[in-house]
Amino acid sequence: QFLYFIGIQALPLATMQAQLLALSKAIEMPDAVMYGIAEKTWGVFGPAATMFDGVVRQVAPAAIQAVDSYVDSHIHPMSKKLPLMTATNVAFASVLYLIVIAALYPVGQLIGKRTIKGFSTLHNLFLFLLSLYMWGGILITAAANGFTLWNNAVGSGDNAWRMAKLIWIFYVSKLPEFIDTVIMMLKHNYRQVSFLHLYHHGTIFVIWFIVTMEGPGGDAYFSAMLNSGVHVVMYGYYFGTAVFATGPIRRFLNSIKFFITYGQMTQFATNCVQSTYLLVIVEHARYPKHLIHLLLWYMFTLLALFGNFLVKNKAAAKKEKAAKKAAKKD
């Protein structure tokens, strides 16, 4: 049982699960709040998304029909109740993200470098708190549902619906994460907006749309929980460094900076192990196999790109150190 994997063994399993189930219910996002968030989001982007949908259906009717047919035949019953689950809307969000980022370069040259410290600090605080909620909520709900570490079915009923909503929150959380890139562009931190960064942000929303649409629960919990945990550290670090410019807290934050990149790589490697376990070792995987394949190959690409990023950064740091040393000698 999952409870034993996370070290909760003091109370009888049934008692602990009952307590965790009560806690899971207490922290559950009410359906009305979820639909309200979706309605507000649609109120802002809906007209443009509807226009985009009409254009792509005219330009590529066969392709859109094929996508709609796939979604109709693969969507999980619970996902039909989740809002913002239309394929063309996901495509619209991804395309809009890339257009905005491309436009921000010439705009940035006109308006100059912006610090936007207040906005950036609030953005990082919001994503830190949201990541903390998702990490804790998914962990508690998985334990309350009696999940094992890996090989869990999506399920049905009230408990499965709680997990489905958490997976949905994780999926839509990728939208405010797009603002990370906007902040980098406004600050003229162009080196940070690498191919790796754009690939990761540009594809992750699509990947989690597919996962939420077909398997909103089960083994999806592990990836969402792991990623949320990494983001707790990452956005906590960004928020902390914005608030504490000097002092012991800043020194502590500086000492854990390397955990962010290496934590992300560890997450990708762990997901690869999970996928391999489900595909090779487990005789009957309880989670859809094609989603496990999707996770595996996506994690491979991220591992390769992050590895390349680390190697290049290390070489650049070495070169910079050598240049400074040579300058001192001169």
C-alpha positions as CSV (number, residue, x, y, z in Angstrom):
1,Q,0.0,0.0,0.0
2,F,1.1,3.5,-0.8
3,L,1.0,4.6,2.9
4,Y,3.9,2.3,3.6
5,F,6.0,3.7,0.8
6,I,5.7,7.2,2.4
7,G,6.5,5.8,5.9
8,I,3.1,6.1,7.6
9,Q,2.9,3.0,9.7
10,A,2.0,4.0,13.2
11,L,-1.7,3.5,13.0
12,P,-3.6,0.6,11.5
13,L,-3.9,0.9,7.7
14,A,-7.7,1.1,7.7
15,T,-7.7,3.9,10.4
16,M,-5.1,5.9,8.6
17,Q,-6.8,5.6,5.3
18,A,-10.1,6.8,6.9
19,Q,-8.3,9.8,8.3
20,L,-6.6,10.6,5.0
21,L,-9.9,10.2,3.2
22,A,-11.5,12.8,5.5
23,L,-8.5,15.1,4.9
24,S,-8.7,14.5,1.2
25,K,-12.4,15.6,1.3
26,A,-11.5,18.6,3.4
27,I,-8.9,20.0,0.9
28,E,-10.9,19.0,-2.2
29,M,-11.6,21.8,-4.6
30,P,-15.4,22.1,-4.9
31,D,-16.8,21.5,-8.4
32,A,-18.3,25.0,-8.4
33,V,-14.9,26.5,-7.9
34,M,-13.4,24.5,-10.7
35,Y,-16.2,25.4,-13.1
36,G,-15.9,29.0,-12.0
37,I,-12.2,29.2,-12.7
38,A,-12.9,27.7,-16.1
39,E,-15.7,30.1,-16.8
40,K,-13.5,33.1,-15.9
41,T,-10.6,31.8,-18.1
42,W,-13.0,31.2,-21.0
43,G,-14.4,34.7,-20.5
44,V,-11.0,36.1,-21.3
45,F,-9.7,33.8,-24.0
46,G,-12.9,32.2,-25.3
47,P,-13.7,34.6,-28.2
48,A,-10.1,34.3,-29.6
49,A,-10.1,30.5,-29.0
50,T,-13.5,30.2,-30.8
51,M,-12.1,32.2,-33.8
52,F,-9.0,30.0,-33.8
53,D,-11.2,26.9,-33.8
54,G,-13.2,28.1,-36.8
55,V,-10.0,29.0,-38.8
56,V,-8.3,25.6,-38.2
57,R,-11.5,23.7,-39.1
58,Q,-11.6,25.6,-42.4
59,V,-7.9,25.2,-43.1
60,A,-7.4,21.6,-42.1
61,P,-10.9,20.0,-41.8
62,A,-9.7,16.4,-42.2
63,A,-7.0,16.7,-39.5
64,I,-9.4,18.3,-37.0
65,Q,-12.0,15.7,-37.8
66,A,-9.4,13.0,-37.1
67,V,-8.5,14.7,-33.8
68,D,-12.1,15.1,-32.7
69,S,-12.7,11.4,-33.6
70,Y,-9.8,10.3,-31.5
71,V,-10.9,12.4,-28.5
72,D,-14.5,11.1,-28.7
73,S,-13.3,7.5,-28.8
74,H,-10.6,7.8,-26.1
75,I,-11.9,10.4,-23.6
76,H,-12.5,9.0,-20.1
77,P,-16.0,9.3,-18.7
78,M,-14.8,11.5,-15.8
79,S,-13.0,13.8,-18.3
80,K,-16.3,14.6,-20.0
81,K,-17.2,16.5,-16.8
82,L,-13.9,18.4,-16.7
83,P,-13.9,21.9,-18.3
84,L,-11.4,23.3,-20.8
85,M,-10.9,19.9,-22.4
86,T,-11.1,20.7,-26.1
87,A,-8.2,19.8,-28.4
88,T,-8.3,23.0,-30.5
89,N,-8.3,25.1,-27.4
90,V,-5.1,23.4,-26.3
91,A,-3.6,24.1,-29.7
92,F,-4.7,27.7,-29.5
93,A,-3.0,28.2,-26.1
94,S,0.2,26.7,-27.3
95,V,0.2,28.7,-30.5
96,L,-0.7,31.9,-28.6
97,Y,2.2,31.3,-26.2
98,L,4.7,31.0,-29.1
99,I,3.3,34.1,-30.9
100,V,3.5,36.2,-27.7
101,I,7.1,35.1,-26.9
102,A,8.2,35.8,-30.5
103,A,6.5,39.3,-30.4
104,L,8.1,40.1,-27.0
105,Y,11.6,40.3,-28.5
106,P,10.9,43.3,-30.8
107,V,8.6,44.8,-28.2
108,G,11.4,44.4,-25.6
109,Q,13.8,46.3,-27.9
110,L,11.3,49.2,-28.1
111,I,10.3,49.5,-24.4
112,G,13.7,48.4,-22.9
113,K,14.6,46.1,-20.1
114,R,11.9,45.8,-17.4
115,T,12.6,44.5,-13.8
116,I,8.9,43.9,-12.9
117,K,10.1,42.7,-9.5
118,G,6.7,43.0,-7.8
119,F,4.8,41.1,-10.5
120,S,7.5,38.4,-10.7
121,T,7.5,37.9,-7.0
122,L,3.7,37.5,-6.8
123,H,3.8,35.2,-9.8
124,N,6.4,32.9,-8.1
125,L,4.5,33.0,-4.8
126,F,1.3,32.0,-6.5
127,L,2.9,29.1,-8.3
128,F,4.8,28.0,-5.1
129,L,1.5,27.9,-3.2
130,L,-0.3,26.2,-6.1
131,S,2.4,23.6,-6.4
132,L,2.4,23.0,-2.7
133,Y,-1.4,22.4,-2.8
134,M,-1.1,20.0,-5.8
135,W,1.8,18.1,-4.2
136,G,0.1,17.7,-0.9
137,G,-3.4,17.1,-2.4
138,I,-2.2,14.4,-4.8
139,L,-0.1,12.7,-2.1
140,I,-3.0,12.6,0.4
141,T,-5.6,11.6,-2.1
142,A,-3.4,8.8,-3.5
143,A,-2.8,7.5,0.0
144,A,-6.6,7.8,0.8
145,N,-7.4,5.8,-2.3
146,G,-5.1,3.0,-1.3
147,F,-2.7,3.5,-4.3
148,T,0.4,1.5,-4.6
149,L,3.6,3.3,-5.7
150,W,3.0,2.4,-9.3
151,N,0.5,0.4,-11.4
152,N,-2.8,2.1,-10.3
153,A,-6.0,2.2,-12.4
154,V,-7.9,5.4,-12.9
155,G,-10.9,4.1,-11.2
156,S,-14.4,5.6,-10.8
157,G,-16.5,7.1,-8.0
158,D,-16.1,10.0,-5.6
159,N,-12.5,9.2,-4.6
160,A,-11.4,8.8,-8.2
161,W,-13.2,12.1,-9.1
162,R,-11.1,13.9,-6.4
163,M,-7.9,12.7,-8.0
164,A,-9.3,13.6,-11.5
165,K,-9.8,17.2,-10.4
166,L,-6.3,17.4,-9.0
167,I,-4.9,16.1,-12.2
168,W,-7.0,18.7,-14.0
169,I,-5.6,21.4,-11.8
170,F,-2.1,20.2,-12.6
171,Y,-3.0,20.3,-16.3
172,V,-4.3,23.9,-16.2
173,S,-1.5,25.0,-14.0
174,K,0.7,24.8,-17.1
175,L,-1.1,28.0,-18.4
176,P,0.2,30.4,-15.7
177,E,3.6,28.7,-16.1
178,F,3.7,30.2,-19.6
179,I,4.2,33.6,-17.8
180,D,7.7,32.4,-16.7
181,T,8.8,33.0,-20.3
182,V,7.1,36.3,-20.5
183,I,9.0,37.5,-17.4
184,M,12.3,36.3,-18.9
185,M,11.6,38.2,-22.1
186,L,10.6,41.4,-20.4
187,K,13.8,41.2,-18.2
188,H,15.8,40.6,-21.4
189,N,17.0,37.2,-20.0
190,Y,17.1,35.9,-23.5
191,R,19.7,33.2,-22.8
192,Q,17.2,31.5,-20.5
193,V,14.7,31.3,-23.3
194,S,16.5,28.3,-24.9
195,F,15.2,25.6,-27.2
196,L,14.9,23.4,-24.1
197,H,12.7,26.0,-22.3
198,L,10.4,26.6,-25.3
199,Y,10.2,22.9,-26.1
200,H,9.3,22.0,-22.5
201,H,6.7,24.8,-22.0
202,G,5.3,24.5,-25.5
203,T,4.7,20.7,-25.3
204,I,3.9,20.0,-21.6
205,F,0.4,21.5,-21.8
206,V,-0.4,19.3,-24.8
207,I,1.0,16.2,-23.1
208,W,-1.1,16.8,-19.9
209,F,-4.2,17.5,-22.0
210,I,-3.8,14.0,-23.5
211,V,-3.2,12.4,-20.0
212,T,-6.1,14.3,-18.4
213,M,-8.4,13.5,-21.3
214,E,-7.6,9.7,-21.3
215,G,-6.4,8.8,-17.9
216,P,-7.2,11.5,-15.2
217,G,-5.9,9.5,-12.2
218,G,-4.3,6.2,-11.6
219,D,-0.6,6.3,-12.3
220,A,-0.8,9.9,-13.6
221,Y,-0.7,10.8,-9.9
222,F,3.0,10.0,-9.6
223,S,4.2,12.2,-12.4
224,A,2.0,15.1,-11.3
225,M,3.0,14.7,-7.6
226,L,6.7,14.5,-8.5
227,N,6.6,17.5,-10.8
228,S,4.7,19.5,-8.2
229,G,7.3,18.7,-5.6
230,V,10.1,19.9,-7.8
231,H,8.1,23.1,-8.5
232,V,7.6,23.7,-4.8
233,V,11.4,23.9,-4.5
234,M,11.9,25.9,-7.8
235,Y,9.2,28.5,-7.3
236,G,10.0,28.7,-3.6
237,Y,13.6,29.4,-4.5
238,Y,12.6,32.1,-7.0
239,F,10.3,33.8,-4.5
240,G,12.8,33.5,-1.7
241,T,15.6,35.1,-3.7
242,A,13.3,38.0,-4.7
243,V,12.4,38.7,-1.1
244,F,15.8,38.0,0.5
245,A,18.6,39.8,-1.4
246,T,21.2,39.1,1.4
247,G,21.5,37.4,4.7
248,P,21.5,33.8,6.0
249,I,18.2,32.8,4.2
250,R,19.7,34.0,0.8
251,R,22.9,32.0,1.5
252,F,20.8,28.9,2.2
253,L,18.8,29.5,-1.0
254,N,22.0,29.9,-3.0
255,S,23.2,26.6,-1.5
256,I,20.2,24.6,-2.8
257,K,20.0,26.2,-6.3
258,F,21.6,23.2,-8.0
259,F,18.8,21.0,-6.6
260,I,16.4,22.6,-9.1
261,T,18.1,21.4,-12.3
262,Y,19.3,18.1,-10.8
263,G,15.9,17.6,-9.2
264,Q,14.2,18.0,-12.6
265,M,16.6,15.5,-14.1
266,T,16.0,13.0,-11.2
267,Q,12.3,13.5,-11.8
268,F,12.6,12.6,-15.5
269,A,14.8,9.6,-14.7
270,T,12.4,8.3,-12.1
271,N,9.5,8.7,-14.6
272,C,11.6,6.6,-17.1
273,V,12.0,3.9,-14.4
274,Q,8.3,4.0,-13.7
275,S,7.4,3.6,-17.4
276,T,9.9,0.8,-17.9
277,Y,8.6,-1.0,-14.8
278,L,5.0,-0.8,-16.1
279,L,5.9,-1.8,-19.6
280,V,8.5,-4.5,-19.0
281,I,8.2,-5.9,-15.5
282,V,4.4,-5.7,-14.7
283,E,2.5,-8.4,-16.5
284,H,-0.8,-6.5,-16.7
285,A,-0.4,-2.7,-16.4
286,R,-3.6,-1.1,-14.9
287,Y,-2.9,2.2,-16.6
288,P,-3.3,2.7,-20.4
289,K,-0.2,1.4,-22.0
290,H,-0.1,4.0,-24.8
291,L,0.0,6.8,-22.1
292,I,2.9,5.0,-20.4
293,H,4.7,4.9,-23.8
294,L,4.0,8.6,-24.2
295,L,5.5,9.4,-20.8
296,L,8.6,7.3,-21.4
297,W,9.5,8.9,-24.8
298,Y,8.7,12.4,-23.6
299,M,10.9,11.9,-20.5
300,F,13.7,10.6,-22.8
301,T,13.6,13.9,-24.8
302,L,13.7,16.0,-21.7
303,L,16.5,14.0,-20.2
304,A,18.6,14.4,-23.4
305,L,17.9,18.2,-23.6
306,F,18.5,18.9,-19.9
307,G,21.7,16.8,-20.1
308,N,22.9,18.8,-23.1
309,F,21.9,22.0,-21.2
310,L,24.1,21.0,-18.2
311,V,27.1,20.1,-20.3
312,K,26.9,23.4,-22.2
313,N,26.5,25.4,-19.0
314,K,29.4,23.7,-17.4
315,A,31.6,24.4,-20.4
316,A,30.5,28.0,-20.5
317,A,31.2,28.4,-16.8
318,K,34.6,26.9,-17.2
319,K,35.4,29.3,-20.1
320,E,34.2,32.3,-18.2
321,K,36.3,31.3,-15.2
322,A,39.4,30.9,-17.4
323,A,38.7,34.3,-19.0
324,K,38.5,36.0,-15.6
325,K,41.7,34.3,-14.5
326,A,43.5,35.5,-17.6
327,A,42.1,39.0,-17.1
328,K,43.5,39.1,-13.6
329,K,46.9,38.1,-14.8
330,D,46.9,40.9,-17.4
